[in-house]
Amino acid sequence: MTLEILTPDKKVFEGEVTAVTVPGTMGSFQILKDHAPIISTLEDGPVIIKSKTGEDTFIIKGGVVEVLKNKIIVLAEGVA
């Protein structure tokens, strides 16, 4: 899967991932390979990225996530 984390200022992250956990408005949820298409609003909180090289965490300030055909795009209002 590919993941992009974008803010109005810059691209924060782009790369191949095995799992992503995002802070959804109704609670955090994990996105794995072949996840159903979804668009969801996000709260302030951590985006946890798991890849073959390890785990990274970005703290976002709200936004939206879109998942479609193993491509995940996180549009964040900001990153702490």
Secondary structure by P-SEA (a helix, b strand, c coil): cbbbbbcccccccccccccccccccccbbbbcccccccccccccccbbbbcccbbbbbbbccbbbbbcccbbbbbccccc
